[in-house]
């Protein structure tokens, strides 16, 4: 009985000394970093969805013939 009481007292003293309650609170409870990560995950999901939609409606890239002298695009290449 007495060793159990002593052990509890030692645990309380060590926890108080090293502020373990604050460390546990920081680890287990949501904080600002958790909120920012959640918001970033939502943003990334939304952006991925937008990129996929844009990929669906995007046209194929166009290729042009370039003038050797002035390096300007002259006309579009014929598609085969």
QUITA-V894836 format. One record per backbone hydrogen bond with DSSP energy under -0.5 kcal/mol. CO is the residue of the C=O (numbers start at 1). NH is the residue of the N-H. If there is no record, write none. Layout:
# QUITA-V894836
co=CO nh=NH
co=CO nh=NH
This chain:
# QUITA-V894836
co=1 nh=5
co=2 nh=6
co=3 nh=7
co=4 nh=8
co=5 nh=9
co=6 nh=10
co=7 nh=11
co=8 nh=12
co=9 nh=13
co=10 nh=14
co=11 nh=15
co=12 nh=16
co=13 nh=17
co=14 nh=18
co=15 nh=20
co=16 nh=19
co=19 nh=23
co=20 nh=24
co=21 nh=25
co=22 nh=26
co=23 nh=27
co=24 nh=28
co=25 nh=29
co=31 nh=35
co=32 nh=36
co=33 nh=37
co=34 nh=38
co=35 nh=39
co=36 nh=40
co=37 nh=41
co=38 nh=42
co=39 nh=43
co=40 nh=44
co=41 nh=45
co=42 nh=46
co=43 nh=47
co=44 nh=48
co=45 nh=49
co=46 nh=50
co=47 nh=51
co=48 nh=52
co=49 nh=53
co=50 nh=54
co=51 nh=55
co=52 nh=56
co=53 nh=57
co=54 nh=58
co=63 nh=77
co=65 nh=74
co=65 nh=75
co=67 nh=71
co=72 nh=67
co=75 nh=65
